[in-house]
Amino acid sequence: MTPPEQPIAELMSLLDAAPDPHVVLDSHCRILAANAAYRAQLADGRNVVGLRCFEAFHQFKVPCDQAGEVCPLARSRQSGQRERVLHLHHTPRGEEHVDIELTPIRDASGQIRYFVERIAALPVPRAPGSQHGLIGSAPAFMQMLELVARVAGSDATVLLEGESGAGKELVAQAIHDGSRRATGPFVPVDCSGIPESLFESELFGHERGAFTGANTARAGLVEAANGGTLFLDEVGEIPLTMQVKLLRLLETGTYRRVGATEGRRADLRVVSATNRSLREMVGAQQFRADLYYRLNTFPIRVPALRERRSDIAALVPALLKRVAPQRNLALSAHAMQKLERYDYPGNVRELRNLLERASLMCDGDTITPEHLPDMLESGALPTTALRVEPVSDDRLVAMLAAYSGSRKALARSLGLSERTLYRRISELRAAGKLASDGLT
């Protein structure tokens, strides 16, 4: 084999001073040199010079773009510019998601002579036992994670969109962990679980005497998140009367406690999440357009589990460690096949619950098909977890007239929260479109 061409000494002197691992590549993906940080952090005693990057980093026999991954060098060769992608690399610590930034280096004639690749670990826990670990390598998951890596270091407002149980809070936590606010608090707020009458007080706090029962002043969740991240889960459930106050917080960084005359300043980042279409809610006048555009600065779609079935085999051992930490449980091949065929309307949360049930049914160390529920054979269940189209006023009036069950049951069948259904009923009555309903 012809010895690899040695890059110029000045380039290596510069790269050896860099804190992140760097390698220098030729146009055929061959590693020409590795800097001191690479040798110290990632080489694990190996000499990678002379190997091709896909052999050294991925243990592939063919280039990344022939093995189902994006090749930044091929992109950079085509564009002539710097390219950035997310990859899953083999490292001394096992497989890790890494942020790859590849820059073409040109000679005096303007021709690309080398490519410098920076390899930066993502600040996203991936270890199976990690409380907030994001685990996966499916294309849909990697696309999401690449967006997380791009936005985490900024203070941009992020909107996470995805079905219930898909892991939106874990993604929000990962964004927080990768931000400059990582040492500050991460405060999750379930917007669907706060009564409308208490929403302002819970979020912004109140002064003593602000209302009956307010015997002492109390800080709200916004103050609790100061210096960190406020995560608003199910943001579509925020009452319309509160949305303008949340908009003021986002635009000015200021708010008032209930009963206060003086404003306060908040230093925080807002990440929100929804399993509904806020755009459609804006069209139905159920959500403020100005707030939607402010929250939607950087949207990220969290994929459903059925869109990343190839990740199930990696998720199962991690989830088993969480539901049965004292046991060394594993799945038989047949049991894993059953799990991989199922559609998971409840997403990762449902997979976790299935594994918790199976661990209770299993007396040994191996979970077999007999420990899994029979409904897995059907492949899918009817569910309201999927996004449901907004219900028009006329259709809702007709349904209320014909329905004699509970409001809770009707709300579930429509894919709405009970509070949203109550609000819609109140609006219909105020508009004179509904006299009464037969719901309990």
FIKEKOL-851719 format. One line per 8 residues: for each residue x, y, z of C-alpha. Coordinates in steps of 0.2 Angstrom, whole numbers, plus 5000, padded with zeros to 4 digits. Example, Ala and Ser with C-alpha at 12.3 -4.5 7.8 and 13.67 -1.06 7.14 Angstrom:
5062/4978/5039 ~ 5068/4995/5036
This chain:
5000/5000/5000 ~ 5006/5017/4996 ~ 5010/5027/5011 ~ 4997/5041/5014 ~ 5002/5058/5009 ~ 5007/5069/5024 ~ 4998/5085/5027 ~ 5007/5101/5029
5016/5103/5046 ~ 5007/5120/5049 ~ 4990/5112/5048 ~ 4994/5098/5060 ~ 5001/5111/5072 ~ 4985/5120/5072 ~ 4974/5105/5074 ~ 4985/5098/5089
4981/5113/5099 ~ 4962/5110/5096 ~ 4952/5102/5111 ~ 4941/5092/5100 ~ 4947/5077/5090 ~ 4951/5080/5072 ~ 4957/5069/5058 ~ 4963/5074/5041
4956/5065/5026 ~ 4960/5064/5007 ~ 4947/5063/4994 ~ 4946/5044/4995 ~ 4941/5044/5013 ~ 4958/5039/5019 ~ 4965/5046/5036 ~ 4981/5055/5033
4983/5061/5051 ~ 4975/5062/5068 ~ 4977/5076/5080 ~ 4982/5075/5099 ~ 4964/5076/5105 ~ 4959/5061/5094 ~ 4974/5051/5100 ~ 4970/5054/5118
4951/5053/5117 ~ 4946/5041/5103 ~ 4961/5031/5097 ~ 4961/5018/5111 ~ 4979/5014/5107 ~ 4975/5011/5088 ~ 4984/5019/5074 ~ 4970/5024/5062
4982/5033/5049 ~ 4980/5024/5033 ~ 4963/5017/5037 ~ 4948/5024/5028 ~ 4936/5034/5039 ~ 4921/5022/5037 ~ 4933/5007/5042 ~ 4940/5016/5058
4924/5024/5064 ~ 4910/5013/5059 ~ 4918/4996/5055 ~ 4910/4997/5038 ~ 4917/4989/5023 ~ 4910/5002/5011 ~ 4908/5021/5012 ~ 4894/5027/5023
4883/5032/5009 ~ 4883/5014/5003 ~ 4879/5008/5021 ~ 4863/5018/5024 ~ 4872/5034/5032 ~ 4875/5051/5026 ~ 4893/5054/5020 ~ 4899/5071/5024
4914/5070/5013 ~ 4904/5065/4998 ~ 4892/5080/5002 ~ 4907/5092/5004 ~ 4915/5085/4988 ~ 4899/5090/4979 ~ 4895/5106/4987 ~ 4913/5112/4989
4908/5119/5007 ~ 4908/5114/5025 ~ 4896/5100/5029 ~ 4889/5094/5046 ~ 4880/5078/5050 ~ 4876/5067/5065 ~ 4884/5050/5065 ~ 4885/5034/5076
4903/5030/5079 ~ 4912/5016/5088 ~ 4923/5023/5102 ~ 4932/5016/5117 ~ 4916/5019/5127 ~ 4905/5010/5115 ~ 4894/5017/5101 ~ 4891/5035/5103
4882/5049/5093 ~ 4894/5062/5087 ~ 4893/5078/5078 ~ 4903/5078/5063 ~ 4909/5094/5054 ~ 4919/5092/5039 ~ 4929/5106/5031 ~ 4937/5106/5013
4955/5113/5013 ~ 4961/5121/4997 ~ 4978/5124/4990 ~ 4985/5139/4981 ~ 4976/5135/4965 ~ 4959/5133/4973 ~ 4958/5114/4972 ~ 4952/5104/4987
4968/5095/4994 ~ 4962/5089/5011 ~ 4946/5087/5022 ~ 4947/5091/5040 ~ 4934/5082/5051 ~ 4930/5088/5068 ~ 4922/5075/5079 ~ 4912/5081/5094
4903/5070/5106 ~ 4884/5075/5108 ~ 4879/5081/5126 ~ 4865/5068/5125 ~ 4866/5053/5137 ~ 4865/5037/5128 ~ 4870/5024/5140 ~ 4857/5010/5143
4856/5014/5162 ~ 4855/5033/5160 ~ 4839/5041/5167 ~ 4837/5053/5152 ~ 4846/5042/5138 ~ 4840/5044/5120 ~ 4843/5028/5112 ~ 4842/5024/5093
4850/5024/5076 ~ 4835/5023/5065 ~ 4835/5036/5051 ~ 4820/5045/5058 ~ 4828/5046/5075 ~ 4845/5052/5069 ~ 4836/5066/5059 ~ 4828/5071/5075
4844/5070/5085 ~ 4853/5080/5072 ~ 4841/5095/5075 ~ 4843/5093/5094 ~ 4862/5094/5092 ~ 4860/5110/5081 ~ 4848/5119/5092 ~ 4854/5114/5110
4868/5126/5111 ~ 4857/5141/5107 ~ 4843/5149/5117 ~ 4830/5147/5103 ~ 4812/5142/5108 ~ 4809/5124/5103 ~ 4792/5116/5099 ~ 4792/5097/5100
4778/5089/5090 ~ 4774/5070/5091 ~ 4762/5057/5098 ~ 4759/5054/5116 ~ 4772/5042/5123 ~ 4785/5046/5110 ~ 4797/5053/5122 ~ 4795/5072/5120
4800/5076/5138 ~ 4816/5065/5136 ~ 4820/5076/5120 ~ 4817/5092/5130 ~ 4829/5086/5144 ~ 4842/5082/5131 ~ 4840/5100/5124 ~ 4842/5106/5141
4857/5095/5145 ~ 4866/5101/5129 ~ 4863/5120/5132 ~ 4873/5133/5142 ~ 4859/5131/5155 ~ 4863/5113/5159 ~ 4868/5117/5177 ~ 4852/5126/5179
4835/5119/5183 ~ 4824/5109/5171 ~ 4806/5112/5176 ~ 4792/5102/5167 ~ 4774/5108/5167 ~ 4760/5097/5162 ~ 4748/5110/5155 ~ 4734/5098/5153
4734/5094/5172 ~ 4732/5112/5179 ~ 4714/5118/5182 ~ 4711/5134/5172 ~ 4707/5144/5187 ~ 4724/5140/5195 ~ 4735/5141/5179 ~ 4741/5159/5181
4745/5157/5199 ~ 4754/5140/5196 ~ 4764/5148/5181 ~ 4768/5165/5188 ~ 4766/5164/5207 ~ 4755/5175/5218 ~ 4757/5188/5231 ~ 4749/5187/5249
4731/5191/5248 ~ 4730/5190/5230 ~ 4714/5179/5232 ~ 4705/5169/5245 ~ 4717/5157/5253 ~ 4733/5166/5247 ~ 4739/5167/5265 ~ 4757/5169/5259
4767/5174/5244 ~ 4772/5160/5232 ~ 4784/5158/5218 ~ 4778/5151/5202 ~ 4785/5138/5190 ~ 4793/5152/5179 ~ 4803/5158/5195 ~ 4808/5140/5198
4815/5138/5181 ~ 4825/5154/5182 ~ 4843/5151/5174 ~ 4837/5135/5166 ~ 4823/5128/5155 ~ 4804/5128/5157 ~ 4796/5114/5148 ~ 4778/5116/5143
4771/5099/5139 ~ 4754/5099/5130 ~ 4755/5117/5127 ~ 4739/5116/5116 ~ 4730/5115/5133 ~ 4735/5132/5139 ~ 4719/5143/5141 ~ 4716/5157/5129
4716/5169/5143 ~ 4733/5164/5148 ~ 4741/5163/5131 ~ 4744/5182/5129 ~ 4753/5182/5146 ~ 4764/5168/5140 ~ 4767/5178/5124 ~ 4773/5193/5134
4785/5182/5144 ~ 4792/5175/5128 ~ 4794/5192/5120 ~ 4800/5203/5134 ~ 4806/5191/5147 ~ 4795/5199/5160 ~ 4779/5193/5170 ~ 4769/5198/5185
4764/5187/5200 ~ 4745/5187/5203 ~ 4741/5202/5214 ~ 4757/5211/5210 ~ 4760/5228/5203 ~ 4778/5226/5199 ~ 4785/5216/5185 ~ 4798/5203/5187
4812/5197/5175 ~ 4814/5179/5170 ~ 4831/5172/5163 ~ 4825/5155/5155 ~ 4823/5145/5139 ~ 4806/5139/5134 ~ 4804/5122/5126 ~ 4786/5116/5122
4778/5100/5116 ~ 4761/5095/5109 ~ 4753/5080/5102 ~ 4740/5090/5093 ~ 4742/5101/5077 ~ 4744/5119/5084 ~ 4742/5126/5066 ~ 4725/5118/5064
4720/5124/5082 ~ 4725/5142/5076 ~ 4714/5140/5061 ~ 4700/5134/5072 ~ 4703/5150/5083 ~ 4708/5138/5098 ~ 4726/5145/5099 ~ 4733/5162/5097
4742/5164/5080 ~ 4755/5175/5087 ~ 4760/5163/5101 ~ 4761/5149/5089 ~ 4773/5158/5078 ~ 4783/5162/5094 ~ 4784/5145/5100 ~ 4787/5137/5083
4804/5146/5081 ~ 4813/5129/5079 ~ 4801/5114/5077 ~ 4807/5096/5079 ~ 4796/5081/5076 ~ 4798/5067/5088 ~ 4795/5051/5078 ~ 4783/5037/5083
4790/5021/5088 ~ 4783/5012/5073 ~ 4793/5024/5062 ~ 4809/5017/5071 ~ 4806/4999/5073 ~ 4824/4995/5071 ~ 4828/5004/5087 ~ 4817/4992/5097
4831/4979/5100 ~ 4842/4993/5108 ~ 4827/5000/5118 ~ 4822/4984/5126 ~ 4837/4980/5137 ~ 4838/4999/5142 ~ 4820/4998/5147 ~ 4821/4982/5156
4835/4989/5167 ~ 4823/5003/5172 ~ 4808/4992/5176 ~ 4817/4978/5184 ~ 4834/4985/5189 ~ 4838/4970/5201 ~ 4836/4957/5188 ~ 4846/4952/5173
4832/4950/5161 ~ 4833/4946/5142 ~ 4821/4942/5128 ~ 4820/4926/5118 ~ 4821/4929/5099 ~ 4803/4925/5097 ~ 4797/4937/5110 ~ 4808/4951/5102
4800/4947/5085 ~ 4783/4949/5092 ~ 4788/4966/5100 ~ 4796/4972/5083 ~ 4780/4968/5073 ~ 4768/4978/5085 ~ 4762/4995/5080 ~ 4763/5004/5097
4749/5017/5097 ~ 4756/5021/5114 ~ 4774/5022/5108 ~ 4789/5020/5119 ~ 4778/5022/5135 ~ 4768/5007/5129 ~ 4784/4997/5126 ~ 4790/5001/5143
4773/4996/5151 ~ 4773/4980/5141 ~ 4790/4975/5147 ~ 4786/4979/5165 ~ 4771/4968/5164 ~ 4781/4954/5156 ~ 4795/4956/5170 ~ 4781/4952/5183
4774/4937/5173 ~ 4792/4930/5171 ~ 4799/4920/5185 ~ 4816/4916/5176 ~ 4829/4927/5167 ~ 4821/4925/5149 ~ 4805/4933/5144 ~ 4796/4922/5131
4781/4925/5120 ~ 4770/4917/5134 ~ 4774/4932/5145 ~ 4768/4945/5133 ~ 4749/4949/5130 ~ 4740/4941/5117 ~ 4735/4957/5109 ~ 4752/4959/5102
4747/4946/5088 ~ 4735/4959/5081 ~ 4749/4971/5077 ~ 4739/4986/5082 ~ 4725/4992/5093 ~ 4712/5005/5090 ~ 4718/5021/5098 ~ 4715/5040/5101
4734/5043/5103 ~ 4735/5047/5085 ~ 4732/5065/5080 ~ 4713/5068/5077 ~ 4707/5081/5065 ~ 4698/5096/5074 ~ 4680/5094/5077 ~ 4669/5108/5069
4656/5117/5080 ~ 4641/5109/5070 ~ 4648/5092/5072 ~ 4651/5094/5090 ~ 4633/5101/5093 ~ 4626/5085/5084 ~ 4637/5073/5094 ~ 4632/5082/5111
4614/5080/5106 ~ 4616/5062/5102 ~ 4628/5057/5116 ~ 4622/5051/5133 ~ 4638/5045/5141 ~ 4651/5054/5151 ~ 4661/5069/5146 ~ 4677/5060/5149
4672/5046/5137 ~ 4667/5058/5123 ~ 4683/5068/5126 ~ 4693/5053/5124 ~ 4684/5047/5108 ~ 4687/5065/5100 ~ 4706/5065/5105 ~ 4703/5080/5116
4707/5083/5135 ~ 4692/5085/5146 ~ 4696/5103/5149 ~ 4696/5107/5130 ~ 4679/5099/5128 ~ 4672/5109/5143 ~ 4679/5125/5135 ~ 4672/5120/5118
4655/5117/5127 ~ 4656/5134/5136 ~ 4660/5143/5120 ~ 4645/5135/5111 ~ 4633/5140/5125 ~ 4640/5158/5125 ~ 4637/5159/5106 ~ 4619/5152/5108
4623/5136/5098 ~ 4620/5124/5113 ~ 4606/5125/5126 ~ 4611/5109/5136 ~ 4619/5092/5133 ~ 4616/5075/5141 ~ 4633/5072/5147 ~ 4637/5066/5164
